[in-house]
Amino acid sequence: MIIINFIRQNTYFLLGLIIGLLTSLVFIPLLENDSKLSVLNENSYGEQKVIHKVKDDYEPQINLAGKPLKAQKVPQSFVRPRYFSTELGIKEKLLVSVLSSSTSIESNAIAINKTVAHLTEKIIYFMDTSTKLNISKLNMPDIVAFIDSRHILKPFHMFKYLIDNYLQEFDYFFIVNDSSYINFRKLYNIVRKISVRENLYYGEKIDKNSLYCNLNAGILLSNSILKSLANNIDWCIKNIDSDSNDINIGRCILHAANVQCISDSMGQSYSSFNIFHNSNVNYELQYLRKQPLFNNAVTIYPIIKEDYFYILHTYFTKKGLESDLGTIKELKKTIEKTSGKYPDLLRNLTWPIGEQPGNVPLTRFDILPWKYFTNTSLYLRDEFTTVSNHTDVELKDIQYVLNHSVEFINNKYSGMLKFEQFISGYKKIDLSRGMDYILHLDFRNLKNELVSKRIQVCKPLGKIDILKIPYVTENTRINIILPVQLRDVDSALHYLQQYKKICMDKKEKSFLMLVLLYEPHLPGKDSKHDIFKKLKDKALSLSKDFKRDNHKITWLSIKLPKNSNRYTHVHDHLLNFAILDLALKKFSVDSLIFLTNSYTEVYNDFLNRIRMNTIQGYQVFSPIPFSEYSPNITQHKSATIDINKNIGHFNVYNHDHISFYVKDYMIARNNIAHDIPQVHKDKDILNLTQHINLYESKHFDVLSENIVYMFRVHAPTLHLLKGTEPNLRVYYSHITCTKQGHDIISKELYERCVFLRNYNLGSRSQLSKIVLQYISKVF
């Protein structure tokens, strides 16, 4: 009943709906007759017929003709640069370019190099060539010599060189003649406050109405200016119409970048000081120091004598130091005032004010110990030493701290206390802070009464700088020199097996030379019973097997003159000099040498560290090996050495392993030849000790450290890198110590031998256990 009523009420609506549906069913196939969509109808036999095809413009079309096709442009794989700064486009701040000549490069340019080179990121000297001058002897980096000797073209040759090589590396370029002193700290303070987006042609104008900068006063160019010059160098050279480099450079920049010389930028003013040509700087300085224009100058010119560069540099360095000390005092006062208003800051205020607070130990194992010392001795230097004498460096340091402490007390009490004596002290080394001292001092007052004072002294660390070292690669060939005596034959054979496995099989770029040391009473190299015959046969066999890989093992025979009455035990301690003097004749000056012994076990990672840590003309490398303890004590039976404190330790007294370049060795060897004469043939070994006095202990270090001592003392331009090396491991070998004489040197050598023998026996816990076992058996 309800449905009938609904239909009656909506008759017209339902009728319209039915008519609309029927109409749509009729007209839709007619409108879409081109589509691929099929409208199907079944006949009486159940078959389907396609009545209409409808085409859709948005229907996906698949073209399979001529497929598959290769991409027209193969995408290149992204190669990440070596440094983040390269990928991010970060540049260095300032490059200094000095225009010099063949007549002044040995005087003014060297003076500029000594006063500026250590402060700037890069400095380059541009000069004309000269057949009379040997540039390599100047010992100066980055000298560029142009064949064209015309002075008016030199600036444009310089621009071309900078554009080709350093345009992408620096934000600013400073150009100056070598007759000008550069106050680099002032220059850098200006540059670091100017935006790198500035299109800058900056300096001091030739005169008030000039559009160009004075080259003697120095010209600062931004990177964008140099980019503008890149396409206009030819125009600048063709349109030179003056003998003045100032005008020629200015016209070139004006044409290329449409920029004039300015002396002020972003609140920074540039100024220079022109002194009289014949002025005596040493005499005039007392008047010049009162002039603000002189004190604020970036450059001072003309400098007619190279000594004047050093005088001016001393003055401005002292002035800069005074300014820095004044700034530090102001900052300390500010910190004190600020911390007084905030209790939390006052509670955490460090001493000295503004310095690093030092190490905060997380556990009791991280606590840094205070070491007790007196005038002569240091207690508990390490876990193996109870009391030891101060080294010369430590004595100088203690005296320096003591002098400053006494001076502080005198100033504080206006001379009313007179220093009596130093009693004792404590010191602590904190690598995050510096050195801390606590000194106990006695003074006498005006009544002659004894007054004790305890003073705390801090020697904080300065600013940490990243050292720039020459670039090295891992492709350098390592030439290994292995001395072998009769007692070392078995270990040398084992070393050859290991060398085959590590170097020959893996095609390492290496070369091995065996230095065979013959004693006169044993069968020699011409005998059928040659003591080193097994070793030679093994070397020949390996060389033959790996001939295609250019691997070769050779040997050098040295006959020791032990049959002479002049040969003593001291000669044995200097044999390394004789070995290298004779062996290095077989190598070029650019060869990398690694001196070692036959008791070692090496790995490929260590060979790469030799290549990376040994830098010609800059650094030698002396690794600290992991030395095996006596197997009789440790009960270690394995054929290999594992890094374990119960098996061995890093022996800091082992100086048998060192890598260097031949050229560096020759320079250092010449410097020590007055103490240790050079060896040109076997018989010269007897002359090694002719300058050594056995009753003076000054030669003890060279006898005990040998090559390491030579590089440490007689090669001041080289760095000596020592560090623990886990991939250089030394098998235990028994050391026999015998007393050879009653002179001072012999006694010290014997004491050191006993110390090294005992030091390498076992750990403290292992040795104490054996002592207790022995005592229990005896008693």
Stockholm file with secondary structure:
# STOCKHOLM 1.0

chainA/1-779         MIIINFIRQNTYFLLGLIIGLLTSLVFIPLLENDSKLSVLNENSYGEQKVIHKVKDDYEPQINLAGKPLKAQKVPQSFVRPRYFSTELGIKEKLLVSVLSSSTSIESNAIAINKTVAHLTEKIIYFMDTSTKLNISKLNMPDIVAFIDSRHILKPFHMFKYLIDNYLQEFDYFFIVNDSSYINFRKLYNIVRKISVRENLYYGEKIDKNSLYCNLNAGILLSNSILKSLANNIDWCIKNIDSDSNDINIGRCILHAANVQCISDSMGQSYSSFNIFHNSNVNYELQYLRKQPLFNNAVTIYPIIKEDYFYILHTYFTKKGLESDLGTIKELKKTIEKTSGKYPDLLRNLTWPIGEQPGNVPLTRFDILPWKYFTNTSLYLRDEFTTVSNHTDVELKDIQYVLNHSVEFINNKYSGMLKFEQFISGYKKIDLSRGMDYILHLDFRNLKNELVSKRIQVCKPLGKIDILKIPYVTENTRINIILPVQLRDVDSALHYLQQYKKICMDKKEKSFLMLVLLYEPHLPGKDSKHDIFKKLKDKALSLSKDFKRDNHKITWLSIKLPKNSNRYTHVHDHLLNFAILDLALKKFSVDSLIFLTNSYTEVYNDFLNRIRMNTIQGYQVFSPIPFSEYSPNITQHKSATIDINKNIGHFNVYNHDHISFYVKDYMIARNNIAHDIPQVHKDKDILNLTQHINLYESKHFDVLSENIVYMFRVHAPTLHLLKGTEPNLRVYYSHITCTKQGHDIISKELYERCVFLRNYNLGSRSQLSKIVLQYISKVF
#=GR chainA/1-779 SS CHHHHHHHHTHHHHHHHHHHHHHHHHHHHHHTTTSSEEEEEECTTSCEEEEEEECCTTSCCCCCTTCSCCCSSCCCCCCCCSSHHHHHTCCEEEEEEEECCTTTTTTHHHHHHHHHTTTSSEEEEEEECCTTCCGGGGCCSCEEEESCCCTTTHHHHHHHHHHHHHTTTEEEEEEEETTSEECHHHHHHHHTTSCTTCCCEEECBSSTTCSSBCTTTCEEEEHHHHHHHTTTHHHHHHTCCCSCHHHHHHHHHHHHHCCCCBSEETTEECCEEECCTTCCHHHHHHHHTTCHHHHTCSEEECCCSHHHHHHHHHHHHHHHHHHHHHHHHHHHHHHHHHHHHCHHHHHTCCSSTTSCCCCCCSSGGGCCCCEEECSSEEEEEETTEEEEECCHHHHHHHHHHHHHHHHHHHHHTTTCSEEEEEEEEEEEEETTTEEEEEEEEEEECTTCCEEEEEEEEEEECCCCCCCCCCCCCSCCCEEEEEEECGGGHHHHHHHHHHHIIIIITTTCSEEEEEEEEECTTSCCTTSTTCTTHHHHHHHHHHHHHTTTTTCCEEEEEEECCTTSTTCCHHHHTTHHHHHHHHHGGGSCTTCEEEECCTTEEECHHHHHHHHHHCBTTTEEEEEEEEEECCHHHHCCCCSSCCCCTTTEEECTTCCCCEEEEHHHHHHHHHHTTTTSCCCSSGGGGGGGGTTCCTTCGGGHHHHHHTHHHHHHHHCTTSEEEEEEEEEEEECCCCCCCCCCCSSHHHHHHHHHHHHHHHHTTCCHHHHHHHHHHHHHHHC
#=GC SS_cons         CHHHHHHHHTHHHHHHHHHHHHHHHHHHHHHTTTSSEEEEEECTTSCEEEEEEECCTTSCCCCCTTCSCCCSSCCCCCCCCSSHHHHHTCCEEEEEEEECCTTTTTTHHHHHHHHHTTTSSEEEEEEECCTTCCGGGGCCSCEEEESCCCTTTHHHHHHHHHHHHHTTTEEEEEEEETTSEECHHHHHHHHTTSCTTCCCEEECBSSTTCSSBCTTTCEEEEHHHHHHHTTTHHHHHHTCCCSCHHHHHHHHHHHHHCCCCBSEETTEECCEEECCTTCCHHHHHHHHTTCHHHHTCSEEECCCSHHHHHHHHHHHHHHHHHHHHHHHHHHHHHHHHHHHHCHHHHHTCCSSTTSCCCCCCSSGGGCCCCEEECSSEEEEEETTEEEEECCHHHHHHHHHHHHHHHHHHHHHTTTCSEEEEEEEEEEEEETTTEEEEEEEEEEECTTCCEEEEEEEEEEECCCCCCCCCCCCCSCCCEEEEEEECGGGHHHHHHHHHHHIIIIITTTCSEEEEEEEEECTTSCCTTSTTCTTHHHHHHHHHHHHHTTTTTCCEEEEEEECCTTSTTCCHHHHTTHHHHHHHHHGGGSCTTCEEEECCTTEEECHHHHHHHHHHCBTTTEEEEEEEEEECCHHHHCCCCSSCCCCTTTEEECTTCCCCEEEEHHHHHHHHHHTTTTSCCCSSGGGGGGGGTTCCTTCGGGHHHHHHTHHHHHHHHCTTSEEEEEEEEEEEECCCCCCCCCCCSSHHHHHHHHHHHHHHHHTTCCHHHHHHHHHHHHHHHC
//
